[in-house]
Amino acid sequence: MRLTEKDTNSYKLKHIDWTNVVQKATQKLGLLEDIEEELGVDLIKLLSAKEIYTYQYIEPIKDFCIDFNKKTIIDYYESDINSTYSFDEYGKYWAFTKEELK
């Protein structure tokens, strides 16, 4: 159940029954936090990423795929798999910005 609706450039709460809103929001947030802990990656950053950086390349990778079953990022180069990076390698071998690479 969605608790918000988009209003131009921001979000506002829907007109809903307030008796269970906090409980529903807490449950939803808890599930998202569980998934983030399991994956080791911020879901919003992951799902909205337009590019990633790796320790191998100066330029960001723009052609990649997320495999949630294998918990990997797959780097494509000219339609071929170039490299795969595990979610638990985030910050070490791949990241959303150059600054995040250790």
N, C-alpha and C positions, 0 to 999 in steps of 0.2 A: 504494500500500500504506500503510495507516494504521499508525503506529508506537505510538500511544497509545490508551488507553481511558479513558472518564470514570468516576470513582469518587466519587460524591456531588458535592462541589463542587470537585474537583481532578482532575488527570490523572495517570495512571501509565503506564509503559511496558508494552506487551503482552509476553507470554512468546513471544519470537521468537528466531530464530537470530541470535546476536550477531556473527557473523563479518562481516556486511555492514551492520550497523545504522548505524554512523557514516557510511559511504559513502552509504547510501540517504538518511539524514537530511540530509547535506550537499547532495546532489543536489536534494532537495525544497526545502530552504531557498534554494538558489541559484536555482531556477526561480521561486520566489515573489519573491525580491529582484529578479530580472530584470523580472518583470511590474510590480512596484512602481516600478522606475526608468522603465520605458516609460510607465506611466500618470501618474507623478508624485504618486501618492496612496497612503497606507497602506491596504493591502487589508483588514485586520481592521477598521479604523475605517470604511472605506467600506461593507463588507458588513454590518456590525452597526449602522450609523447608523439611528436612529429619526427624526432630524430634522437639517436643515442650516440654517445661517444665511447670509443674503446681505446685501450692502451696501445693498439697497433697502428691506428690511423690518426692523422692530424685533422682530417675533415670528418664531420659527423656522418653516421650511417643513416640514410633516409629510407632505404628499402629493407625493412625488417618485419618479422612476424613474431607474435607472442604465442607460445605453446604452453597453456596452463596445465595440461596433463603432465608434461615433462618438466614444467617449471623452468623453461628456457626462452631466451631471445634468439631468434634465428636470423642471421645476417645474410641477405641475398645480394649477389652481385651478378648483374646481367642474367637474371632468372636462375642462377645456380646457387646452391647453399655455399656460402663462403666460410662462415664460422657459426658456432653456437655458443651461447654464454648462459650459464646457470644463474638463476635468480640469486643464489647465495654468493655469487661472485660480484654482486652489485657493489660498486665503489672501488673494487680492486681491478677488475678487468673491463667493466663497462659501467656507464652512468648516464644520467640525463644531461649533465654539463661537464665540461673539462675540469672544472674546479672540484667536482666530487670524486674524481679519480685519485686514488692514493698512490 
